């Protein structure tokens, strides 16, 4: 099956949620110093300002599976677009710290929901041989959003310095949020969701739209899987049949954050400041790291369906562990700060090449259709809970020991390597229906 225009358009539009996801999570890095000064924040207050959005992502991720299963993935994404828009405008015009925190929480709801619904929608419209690359488009847009946020911070810092600088930095994402909402009216529903609801004629029409060559065979497989799920009745996510998928989703989500990736991205400018870089040079270093993130995500996307998810994870574990250990040594010795940029670039490259590109693909693959929404929500919410805890605690721990967080992150990546090599199955080239049967058997 070749890619056709409807399949590509549907993937790109759904992945726009990833662009906003990346932008909104990283843009705060350029505003932390200004917010600390403007609102007179303590390290704990700054940690709460950054992490409150992440607690919103936990709620958004946990809740997204319910409307996603009931009303459909596409229609639920429209709600996330509205939340992104409200958050951007609210942060830009926040009249006190409490309101800023509230609107950042709203943005977190959107990020958490889109991290569930976007990959799930793409996985359900994508053919097996293209699924890794197409779902990977979501992660590509996440890192593109991160790079865009860093570049936007740099440009806004030059164009609008002063007391209002942070307002422009946090509010500029209102434009892509509005575009996302409009574009969601131009793509079809998920054929697997339609089949699950008994709307087989509509599911057939969507399969034809996206260029499926074996429409009848594919539809029969989808319907058969849906009927099998109905035989289980209202299957609970936490059941013996789902034990192995649950472990895979929760563990990959935890390790993703135990690498320290988001804490490093959120506090990147502060990390460079501790190493002696100026504000402008720190912004430029952040752009270089964002560009590295994008480049290596593109490389991983191009080979994920050939090399496989498990192999990429193993390679990345080695690279991230080594680079994080190097950062810890630099801060512990208090010398060779010039190496810090290169070590962080190496870390970002290793992360983007591995778990950064794999996580949303893997979680979207391992659950049965009947509980995919709930399973995606659980995996995503685990990711965001860990993110919030680590991002809140990072400035507090780093204030007492700049090296300590990086020692911990490096050790977690060594543990990840052991778990991946001993437990994780390969999922490349396997249909969602065959994956369901394989993982239900615990293999």
C-alpha atoms as one frame of an Amber mdcrd trajectory, in Angstrom:
protein
   0.000   0.000   0.000   1.383   3.372  -1.051   0.840   6.631   0.750  -1.998
   8.706  -0.676  -2.985  12.330  -0.116  -5.777  11.640   2.401  -3.554   9.423
   4.543  -0.747  11.985   4.494  -3.097  14.892   5.218  -4.759  13.049   8.103
  -1.377  12.205   9.616  -0.043  15.750   9.278  -3.156  17.344  10.774  -3.319
  14.942  13.744   0.402  15.465  14.286  -0.110  19.241  14.570  -1.183  18.468
  18.123   2.388  17.294  18.614   3.731  20.626  17.351   1.696  22.469  19.983
   2.646  19.815  22.550   6.364  20.460  21.913   6.030  24.236  21.728   4.028
  24.583  24.931   6.282  22.260  26.925   9.554  23.929  25.874   8.626  27.610
  25.575   8.739  28.045  29.360  12.545  27.567  29.230  12.923  31.079  27.845
  10.662  32.650  30.456  11.815  31.115  33.757  14.219  33.924  34.674  11.721
  36.652  33.762   8.923  34.959  35.681  11.133  34.505  38.747  11.919  38.209
  38.736   8.451  39.455  37.827   6.618  37.366  40.442   9.513  37.106  42.950
   9.472  33.303  42.870  11.482  30.993  45.112  13.029  27.817  43.569   9.968
  25.933  44.815   7.618  28.541  43.318   9.441  28.353  39.988   9.227  24.565
  40.087   5.464  24.813  40.635   5.071  27.353  37.809   6.831  24.995  35.411
   5.338  21.747  36.677   1.699  22.869  37.056   1.262  22.412  33.317   2.559
  18.881  33.739  -0.019  18.101  36.411  -2.553  19.313  33.860  -1.121  16.848
  31.366  -1.690  14.040  33.874  -5.382  14.929  34.146  -5.664  15.458  30.386
  -3.995  12.154  29.582  -6.104  10.206  32.090  -9.346  11.780  30.890  -8.702
  11.791  27.122  -9.387   8.091  26.580 -13.013   8.447  27.704 -14.187  11.006
  25.088 -11.739   9.456  22.617 -13.548   6.117  22.876 -17.035   7.618  23.113
 -16.968  10.468  20.593 -13.989   9.509  18.462 -10.339  10.448  18.279 -10.761
  13.199  15.688 -13.622  15.052  17.380 -11.889  14.893  20.757  -8.778  16.457
  19.209 -10.920  19.505  18.369 -11.468  20.079  22.074  -7.710  19.957  22.691
  -7.224  22.634  20.019  -9.620  24.932  21.900  -7.773  24.287  25.158  -4.434
  25.157  23.510  -5.907  28.444  22.274  -7.399  29.386  25.646  -4.137  28.602
  27.432  -1.967  30.666  25.085  -4.178  33.735  25.295  -4.676  33.328  29.050
  -0.930  33.133  29.744  -0.280  36.163  27.546  -2.805  38.295  29.442  -2.417
  36.768  32.930  -2.880  39.557  35.486  -1.299  37.745  38.427   0.707  34.630
  39.235  -2.355  32.593  40.225  -4.012  33.151  36.851  -0.785  32.315  35.030
  -0.667  29.026  36.923  -4.331  28.342  36.081  -3.876  28.931  32.357  -0.704
  26.841  32.298  -2.759  24.043  33.853  -5.291  24.404  31.014  -2.444  24.114
  28.522  -1.347  20.968  30.312  -4.817  19.472  29.820  -4.418  20.011  26.074
  -0.904  18.565  25.966  -1.906  15.456  27.912  -5.001  14.854  25.800  -3.185
  15.328  22.496  -0.387  12.976  23.593  -3.070  10.274  23.858  -5.395  11.086
  20.982  -2.894  12.085  18.283  -0.757   8.921  18.204  -3.840   6.728  18.704
  -5.622   8.282  15.726  -2.576   7.967  13.462  -1.908   4.349  14.539  -5.482
   3.413  13.669  -5.441   4.870  10.156  -1.900   3.751   9.280  -1.080   0.465
   7.495   1.296  -1.815   9.426   4.315  -1.247   7.178   4.027   2.542   7.486
   2.775   2.764  11.079   6.118   3.454  12.768   6.970   6.285  10.419   3.484
   7.804  10.401   3.015   7.700  14.175   6.585   8.968  14.357   5.318  12.116
  12.603   3.684  13.011  15.911   7.059  12.858  17.681   8.659  14.708  14.756
   6.181  17.523  15.317   6.847  17.451  19.067  10.551  18.092  18.523   9.799
  20.566  15.730   7.626  22.405  18.247  10.457  22.355  20.778  12.869  23.841
  18.219  10.242  26.395  17.187   9.766  27.373  20.840  13.499  27.915  21.363
  13.776  29.910  18.133  10.667  31.907  19.022  12.134  32.711  22.442  15.321
  33.938  20.773  13.453  36.135  18.267  11.012  37.525  20.845  13.916  38.243
  23.197  15.523  40.384  20.493  12.326  42.050  19.261  10.388  42.639  22.480
  12.744  42.879  25.456  11.374  44.228  28.696   8.585  43.462  31.132   6.225
  42.099  28.454   8.761  39.713  26.905   7.490  36.619  28.733   3.889  37.408
  27.733   4.791  37.347  24.045   6.805  34.162  24.474   3.927  32.303  26.131
   1.153  33.752  23.958   2.500  33.332  20.429   1.241  29.715  20.152  -2.347
  30.977  19.866  -1.924  31.203  16.072  -0.998  27.532  15.420  -3.677  26.455
  17.930  -6.350  28.204  15.860  -4.970  26.613  12.673  -5.048  23.163  14.300
  -8.722  23.566  15.174  -9.687  24.532  11.611  -7.664  21.748   9.959  -9.315
  19.035  12.090 -12.511  19.569  10.095 -10.722  18.306   6.967  -9.796  14.747
   8.018 -11.870  11.527   8.412 -12.619   9.536  11.552 -10.564   6.495  12.558
 -11.784   3.394  10.667 -11.074   1.169  13.677 -13.128   3.411  15.954 -15.966
   3.358  13.415 -15.839  -0.455  13.236 -15.798  -0.663  17.031 -19.036   1.356
  17.034 -20.611  -0.905  14.401 -20.409   1.718  11.637 -18.790  -0.613   9.103
 -19.990   1.230   6.005 -18.289   4.398   7.193 -15.186   2.407   8.146 -15.074
   0.962   4.606 -15.378   4.462   3.117 -12.459   5.723   5.217 -10.288   2.731
   4.249 -10.978   3.547   0.605 -10.185   7.227   1.227  -6.795   6.474   2.767
  -5.843   4.202  -0.160  -6.111   0.744   1.421  -5.571  -1.772  -1.404  -7.190
  -4.765   0.356 -10.276  -2.998   1.683 -12.438  -6.094   2.204  -9.680  -8.129
   3.864  -8.611  -5.263   6.107 -12.207  -4.444   7.058 -12.917  -8.084   7.869
  -9.852  -8.212  10.160 -10.918  -5.019  11.918 -14.529  -6.177  12.333 -13.410
  -9.606  13.565 -11.163  -7.976  16.156 -14.013  -5.701  17.233 -16.355  -8.684
  17.590 -13.753 -10.522  19.633 -13.470  -7.532  21.935 -17.252  -7.449  22.360
 -17.137 -11.092  23.448 -15.059  -9.962  26.372 -17.832  -7.492  27.203 -16.803
  -4.263  28.873 -13.233  -5.395  29.289 -11.315  -3.788  32.085  -7.901  -2.363
  31.371  -6.443  -3.943  34.495  -7.048  -7.572  33.585  -4.832 -10.625  33.287
  -5.032 -10.460  29.482  -3.583  -6.942  29.499  -0.883  -7.523  32.114   2.039
  -7.537  29.679   0.863  -4.534  27.583   0.369  -2.612  30.836   3.926  -3.325
  31.914   5.315  -2.280  28.536   3.365   0.992  28.379   4.036   2.039  31.978
   7.723   1.122  31.936   8.545   2.844  28.644   6.712   5.962  29.851   8.609
   5.982  33.144  12.007   5.469  31.542  11.268   8.229  29.041  11.145  10.754
  31.872  13.768   9.107  34.090  16.223  10.109  31.380  15.667  13.686  32.579
  14.730  14.847  29.087  11.928  17.244  29.945  13.555  18.646  33.075  16.625
  19.412  30.959  14.513  21.005  28.207  12.494  23.119  30.652  15.532  24.389
  32.559  17.957  24.458  29.641  18.616  28.195  29.883  19.141  27.907  33.648
  21.574  25.019  33.119  23.598  27.132  30.696  23.441  30.087  33.094  24.921
  27.915  35.872  27.748  27.068  33.468  28.445  30.765  32.831  26.632  31.448
  29.543  24.844  34.781  28.985  21.100  35.009  28.298  21.489  35.515  24.531
  24.157  32.835  24.127  22.021  30.484  26.224  19.080  31.057  23.856  21.324
  30.285  20.881  22.667  27.104  22.511  19.049  26.063  23.121  18.291  26.521
  19.408  21.276  24.298  18.538  20.022  21.601  20.884  16.487  21.889  19.472
  17.876  21.506  15.934  19.798  18.392  17.002  16.602  16.980  18.487  14.780
  17.508  15.194  17.580  16.074  13.027  17.964  12.831  14.959  14.205  12.369
  15.233  14.069  12.551  11.430  16.833   9.947  11.170  15.052   7.633  13.603
  11.724   8.039  11.784  13.321   7.075   8.489  14.594   3.731   9.855  12.186
   2.804  12.675  10.177   0.386  10.516  13.365  -1.307   9.244  15.593  -1.354
  12.320  12.789  -1.777  14.852  11.728  -0.126  18.084  13.712  -2.377  20.447
  17.050  -1.849  18.684  16.670   1.935  18.680  15.858   1.879  22.402  18.971
  -0.160  23.199  21.295   2.098  21.184  19.834   5.219  22.747  20.174   3.862
  26.281  23.944   3.598  25.877  24.305   7.090  24.380  22.104   8.877  26.916
  23.776   7.151  29.895  27.266   8.130  28.716  26.415  11.771  27.963  24.515
  12.294  31.220  27.456  10.879  33.145  29.693  13.375  31.339  27.430  16.309
  32.319  27.563  15.145  35.952  31.367  15.076  35.841  31.537  18.619  34.393
  29.346  20.018  37.173  31.085  17.955  39.870  34.556  19.158  38.809  33.447
  22.724  38.101  35.689  22.786  35.023  35.499  22.237  31.257  32.094  23.950
  31.018  32.665  24.303  27.285  32.028  20.562  26.974  28.556  20.983  28.441
  26.969  22.039  25.153  28.443  19.063  23.309  27.460  16.587  26.016  23.885
  17.889  26.032  23.773  17.777  22.229  24.983  14.157  22.421  22.311  13.388
  25.017  19.551  14.970  22.928  20.741  13.136  19.801  20.753   9.785  21.623
  17.340  10.435  23.167  15.728  11.621  19.915  17.155   8.622  18.048  15.673
   6.181  20.559  12.941   6.574  23.171  11.983  10.030  21.930  10.895   8.519
  18.613   9.701   5.180  19.959   7.512   5.987  22.981   4.306   7.168  21.317
   4.595   4.541  18.571   5.087   1.730  21.073   2.287   2.719  23.454  -0.145
   3.104  20.542   0.665  -0.441  19.350   0.548  -2.689  22.399  -3.073  -2.451
  23.629  -6.200  -4.223  22.256  -8.671  -1.985  20.395 -11.318  -2.189  23.144
  -8.974  -0.693  25.734  -6.561   1.195  23.475  -7.924   4.565  24.568  -7.632
   3.687  28.252  -4.222   2.079  27.768  -2.898   5.046  25.817  -4.197   7.296
  28.591  -2.460   5.217  31.267   0.875   5.199  29.435   0.679   8.898  28.676
  -0.416   9.856  32.186   2.449   7.807  33.648   4.802   9.785  31.416   3.351
  13.084  32.613   3.254  12.158  36.315   6.947  11.322  36.180   7.568  14.490
  34.177   5.796  16.658  36.749   7.581  15.091  39.722  11.027  15.337  38.153
  10.513  18.870  36.791   9.241  20.112  40.142  12.111  18.568  42.048  14.905
  19.357  39.567  15.593  22.994  40.589  15.424  22.058  44.274  17.931  19.176
  43.949  20.150  21.118  41.540  20.288  24.037  43.990  22.102  21.808  46.482
  24.147  19.767  43.975  24.340  20.587  40.273  25.745  17.131  39.470  23.302
  14.979  41.477  20.319  15.024  39.048  22.522  13.927  36.153  24.058  11.043
  38.121  20.547   9.769  38.811  19.413  10.165  35.192  22.470   8.293  33.896
  21.885   5.375  36.270  18.255   5.111  35.108  19.366   4.821  31.487  21.635
   1.891  32.403  18.627   0.220  34.038  16.546   0.940  30.929  19.099  -0.864
  28.736  18.842  -3.977  30.910  15.023  -4.003  30.817  14.801  -3.376  27.058
  17.220  -6.193  26.187  15.640  -8.691  28.582  11.894  -7.960  28.283  10.727
  -5.721  25.411   9.328  -7.463  22.293   9.784  -6.090  18.784   6.616  -4.669
  17.166   7.791  -3.556  13.715   5.704  -4.732  10.746   3.021  -6.402  12.883
  -0.641  -5.429  12.389  -2.520  -4.121  15.414  -4.756  -7.201  15.356  -1.786
  -9.622  15.238  -0.073  -7.574  17.950  -3.120  -8.011  20.160  -2.976 -11.793
  19.827   0.793 -11.887  20.350   0.857  -9.791  23.515  -2.212 -11.466  24.994
  -0.131 -14.649  24.908   2.619 -12.845  26.853   5.221 -12.965  24.078
